[in-house]
Amino acid sequence: MRAPRVVLEAADAVCGALGLLERPLSSDELIGQARRATGLSAFGDIRFNEPLRRFLDSCVAESDLSLVGRLATRWDVVRLLSNLLRMRQAEVEMPAIVRQPIVKPVFITGLPRSGTSFLHSLLMQDPASMVPLVWQTIHPYPDRRARDGGPDRRIEKVERQLRAFERLAPEFRGMHPLTATSPQECSDITAHVFSSLRFDGTYDVPSYRAWLDRTGHLDAYRFHRRFLQHLQHQGVAGRNWVLKCPDHVFALEAIRAVYPDARIVFVHRDPLKVLASVARLTEILRRPFVRRLDAARIGRQDAARWLAGAEAMIAADCHWPFAAPVCHVHYLNLVRDPLGTVEGLYRHFGLYLAPEAADGVRRLVQDKPNGGYGVHHHRLEDHGLDPLEQRLRFARYVEHFAITTEADDLPAPLPRVVPWRAAAD
């Protein structure tokens, strides 16, 4: 990758000298591109203008975007806006879409790199589960050629897009294995209205993040429900939505408002393991799109962000704001006994785990014993973080949920870790 990197750096130098990388990104221009690409013009009542403007302004002012970063941002914004136009057109043609009921969805959340994706994949093995897939969140509706009778190549297109990103970030797949048919995080849904913490992971946009924290996530989750209605109307198999995103911990009030019957799952892991891994993943995600990276800055941002996430889980647990008690899953239980963990989650919510679903879990664990992830040893110090300081900062979270700390190399077998609430049952 060194030769392509040299070429990209040279292109950045030329574009920087010409002032091209500091030019504003115009929301009106990108909206116009989406309208021309789709042949559609109406967005209806979907609110996205202010979040889009805030995001673009923050990208230009704070992210130090490279040429690739600017091009990728423009492509992504036009794609998201095009999806909004197609969704609105579908609603005009089929008003029943927005009357679809979304009943008792399961939301998996917790600190990132704590096994939430693995648990999501396990629950996906149940034929009763509906899960948004990567290709569906990137292209929820076919383009004009497919609508006019041509082949629907959305899955193939997304596979090509993923391969292109892997050429820019070859370490990504080992950290977060993803295909077009993998289950996808909900931050890619809320990204459509540009009120998503997905952007905070990919870009260094502190002013956008601060604005989003002040504004809240209610409009984003109202759109989230609407997006699920579109997928459901298209005949997604199953009857129970199973959704996942670590960023849900920052939007629990919005989730409760939009989905009052939501079932919430918190996945817990040693925060030192979380921080070392998530800081490295943030670095991998940002590197292709910026001219300069500050590893220590990434470490500080991620540590502060996920300390706030840990505190949000404590607050939610103490006040029980949901219709059903939160189900707590511990990472060490999950990796040592995946099927037992799934069975416990189903019991917690009074769900029936059919034999074929249990068989699917067993097959997935046999086929991907490590969830498809590579083995990594990340150091907090590589991102300017002191392990003792972070251990003290997260002590309340670790104590509240009785989280077992992890050694660098987990011995086998480990004693079974019992979630703290189960001991009182």
N, C-alpha and C positions, 0 to 999 in steps of 0.2 A: 504493500500500500504506500510505500514511501514515494515512488515516482508520481502517482496521482496526487499525493498530498503536496508535493513540490509544485506541480502545475496549478493546483488550487490556490496555494499561497501566492504564487506569482500573479494569478488573476485577481486575487484580493488586493494585492499591492497596487496594481494598475487601476482597478476600480476605486480604491481608496484615494489614490492621488487625484483622480478626476472628480472626487466628491460624490460618486454614484451610490456609495453605501450609506450615506447620511441622508439621502433624500427621503421625504415622508412617504409612507405607504398610505395611499388614499383609499378609504373605505368606499367612496362613491365610484371610483374607478373599478374596484374589484367587484362591487355589486353589478356594475354594468357588464363586466366580463361574464359573470354568472348568468345574467339575463340573456346575453347573446349565445352562450354555450347551450342553454336549455331551450331557447325560444319561448321562455315564460317570463312573466313580469311581476306577478302578484305574490307577495309574502304573507298576505292576510294579517292576522293580529299577532304574529310571532314577534316577540321583542328581542332585538339583537343589536340595534344600531349603536347605542351607547357602549355596551360591552365590547363590540368590535372596535370602535374608535379608541377606547381606552387600551385595549390590547395592542393595536397597531402602533399607537403612540409610544407605549412602553417598550415595544420591540425595538423601535428605531433609536430611542433615547438611551436605553439601558442595556440591551442585549449584545451590542457589538456584533451584529450579524455579518457573516461572510456573504460572498456572492451566492454560494449554494444555499445559505440560510435564507436570504431574501427570496430567491427563486422558490424554495420549498415552502416558505410562508405564504407567498402569493398563491401557489398551487393549492395548498391546503385550505386557505380561506375561500377560494373560488369553489372548491369541491364542496365545502360545508354549505356555502350559500346556494349552490346548485341543488343540493339535497333538500334544503328548505323550500325552494321553489317547486321541486317535484312533489314534495309532501303536501304542500298547499294545493297543488293541482289535483292530487289524488283525493283530497278532502272535498274539493268542489265537485268532483265526479262521483264520489261515494261518501256522502255525509255520515253514513253509519260508522265510519272509521272511528270518529271521536266519541262514539257511544259505547265502544268496547269496554266491558268491565275488566279491571285489573284487581284481582282478589288475593289478599294475603301473600304478597310477594316476600321472598326471603332475601334479605340484604346481608351479604358477608362483608365484613370490614375489620379493621384492626391496623396495627402498624404494618407498613410495607415490608416485604421480604420475610413475612411471618408464616407463610403457607396458605395465604388466602387464595392464590391462583390454583394451587394443588387441590384445596378443598372444593373450589368451584368446579374443577375438572371431574372430581369424584362424584359430586352431586349431578353433574351433567349425564352420568351413566344411567340415571333413572329415566325411563321413557316418559314419565309424567312431568319431568322438568323442562321448562322452556328457558333457554339461555341465549342471549344475544351473541352472535358469532362475529368474528372480526370482519368478514366480508359484508355482513349485514349492516354493521355500524359505519363502514367506510362508504358503501354504496347501497343504501336501503331500497333504492328504486333503479331499474335499468335505465340506460341512456336512450336517446331518441331512436337510434338504429334498432335496438332490441324491441322497443315499444312498437316499432313499425314492422315487426315480424322477423327481424334478424336474430341471430343467436345471442343468448344472454351469457356473456363471458365475464361476469363480475368476479367469480372466484378465481379464474385464471388471471385476470387483471390485478387482483389484490396479491396473488402469489408473486407476480412480477414486481410489484411495488415493494413487497417485503424483501425480495432478493436485492433490489436496487439499494434499499436502506442498509442491508447487511454488507454490501460492498463498501459503504461509507463507514459503517460501524460493525466490523467483523466480530467483535466480542459480544454483541447484543444477544444473539441466539443462545449462547451458553448461559447468559444471565437471565434471560426471559424468553424461553422457547415459544415461538409463535408461528402459526400457519393461518391461512385464510379461514380455516374451519375451527380454529381454537375459540373458546369462550373469550369474550372481550370485556374489559372494564367499562363501567358506566361513565367514566370521565370522557370517553370518546362520544358518548351520547350528548352530554351537556355541552361538549365543545361546539356543537352545532349552533348554539345561541351565544357562544363566546363567553360563557360564565362557567368556566371549568378550571379546576386546579391541574388538569393535564398540562396546561400552558406553563404553569409554574415549574413543572418538572423539566420541560423541554427547553424553556427559555429563562434567562435571568431577568425577570420582570417584577421587581419589588413594588413599584407603584401600582401596577395592575393588581398584584396580589393584595396589597393593602386596600385598594378600592373594593375588591371582591369581598374581603373580610368585613368591610363596613356595610356593604350593600346586602349581603346574605345570598342565599341560594334558592329562595322560594320560586322565583320565575324559572330558574334552571330545572328544578324538579317537576314543575308543572309541565315543562316541555318534555322532560324525561318520560313522564307518564304518557304523553301524546305519542312519543316515539315508539314506546312499547305497544300502544294501540295500533300503530301502523304495522309493526311486525306481526302482531297477533292477527290482524285482519288479513294478512297475506298467507295465513295458514301455518304459522310456526307450530310444529308438533309439540304436544304436551298440554298440561293444564295449570301448572304452577310455575310462576316466574322465579328463577334463582339468579340473583344479581350480585355483582362483586365489585368493590373498589375500596382501597384504603382511604381515599378521600371522603368517603361517606361519613367518617367520624367528624368531619367539620360541618356537616349538613344534617345532623340528626333532627334538629327542629323542623327543617324543611321537609325531611322525609316523613316525620310524624304528621305534619300538616297535610301533605299530599296523599300519603298512604297511611291512614290512621290504623289500619289493621296489619301493618308491616310486621314481619318477623325478623328480628335483628340477631346476627351472630357476630360476636367479637372473637377474633383470633389473637392470642397473646404469645409473645416470644421475648426472650432476653433482649432488651433494647440495645445492648452493645453490639450484638450480632446484627440487629436490624440496621443500626446507623452505619456500620462499616460497609454493609452491602448496598444500602440505598444511596449512600454518597458516591460509591463507585458507579452504580447504575445511572445516576444523574449525570455524572461526568461523561459516560458513554453516550447518553442521549443528546447532550448538548454539543459535544465536540465537533460533529460534522457541520454544524450550523453557525459557529462563531469563529472569530479571528483569534481570540485569546481566552484561555480558561484559567480561573483561579481556584485551585483545588481546595484551599483552606476556606475560601468564601462559600463554596458548595457545602463543605462540612458544617460551617456555622449555620447556614440557612436550613439544611436538613435537620440538624439537631434541634434548632428552635422550633421548626415546624412540627416535628413529631413529638416533641415534649408537649406542645399544645394539644396534639392529637391524643396523647396518653391522658392528659388532664380531662379532655372532653369525654373519654370513655369512663373515667372515674365518676365524673359528674352525672353522666347518664345512668350509670349503675346505681348510684346513691339515690337518685330521684325516680327511677323506674318510669320514664315517660311514655312507655309503649304499652299496647294492649296486652301483649304477652311478655313474660320475663325474657331478658336477653339470654341467649345461649352462649356460654363461654367455652371456647375450644383452646387447648394449649398445644403449641407447636410440637412439643416432644411427644405428646399423646398421638397427634395426627400422623407424624412420620413413623412412629413405632407400631401403631395399630390403626391404619386408615379405615378399615371396614368398621371396627369397633367405634371409632369416632363418628362415622356417618350414622351408625345405628343409634348412638347416643343422641345425636342431633335430631333424628327423626322422632325418637321417644319424647324428647323435650317439647317438641311442637305438636305432638299427637298425630304424626304422619305415619303412613304405612310404607314400609320399605319392602317392595315386592321382591320375590326371589330373583327375577331377571335383573333387577337393579343391583342387588347384592353381587350377583355374578359379574355384572359389568364393572363394578368396583374392583373385584378380585382380578379381572383380566387387565384392567388399566394398571394396577399396581404391579402385576407380573410383567407386563410389557414395558412399563416405565418405572422401574423400582425407585428411581430418584426423582420422579415427576418430570423427567426429561431435562433436568437442570444439570449443568456441569458442576464440578467440585471446585470451590473457590476459597481462598483464604485471604480475606481483606483485613487491612489494618486501619484502625481509627486514626493513627498518627499520620497516615498518608494524606489525610484531609484535615490536618491541623487540630484533631480532637484528642483530648487527654482522657484515657479510659477511666481513671479514678474520678475525675470531675463529672463525666457523663454518668457514671454509676451513682454518684450522689444526687445528681439532678433527677434521675429517673427512679430514685429509691421509693418514692411514694407509690408510683405505678406498680413496681415490682412487688412491694409489700401488699398493696391492696388486692392484687389478683394472685398472690402466692406464686409468682413466676419463678421457675427454676433457672438459675444461670447455667450457661453452657460453656464447657471447655472447648478448646480449639478443635480437638478431635474427640467426638463422642464415643465412649466405650460401648460395647455391646455385650450383654444386654444392659440397658438402663432400667432402673426401677421405674415402674409406671407412675407418671405424674397425674395426680387427681386434681381437676379444676376445683378452685377453692369453694365454690358454692355447693358442689356435689357432696362435700363432707357434711353439710347440714341437712341433706335430704333424708 
